[in-house]
C-alpha cells in the first residue's frame, strides 16, 4: 500500500513539473505544442510600439560602431532611425535604458545587412 501511495505521489509531482515547464516555455514566446500560439506578421508601413531596452545593435560580422536599437522582452531587436531615415545617435537614447518607442516600420536594407535586427523603426 505504501508503494502505491508513493508511486502516485511521484506521478503527481512529475505531472506538476511538466505543467510548470510548459507554462514557462509558453510565456517565453515559444509556440505551444498544440499550435495555439498566434504569430503576428508586420510589414513596412505598420505602426509599431516596441517596449524594451535600448542597446548598441549586434553586428552580423565585425564592427565597432554603435547603432542604437531596442530589444523587446521576446527577443525582437529593432534599429531606430529618425524622420530622415538616418540612425538615431547615442545622444537620443541611453543604452541600458528601459523605454517604449513608437514609430513606423520601414524597409532599410543597409541596416538589415549590417546588424542582427527584426526590423527598423522610424521613430516619431
Secondary structure, DSSP 8 states (H G I E B T S, - for coil): -HHHHHHHHHHHHHHHHHHHHHHHHHHTT---TTS--------TT-EEEEEEEEEE--BSS------EEEEETTS-EEEEE-TTS-B--TTTS-TT-EEEEEEEEE--HHHHHHB--SEEEEE-
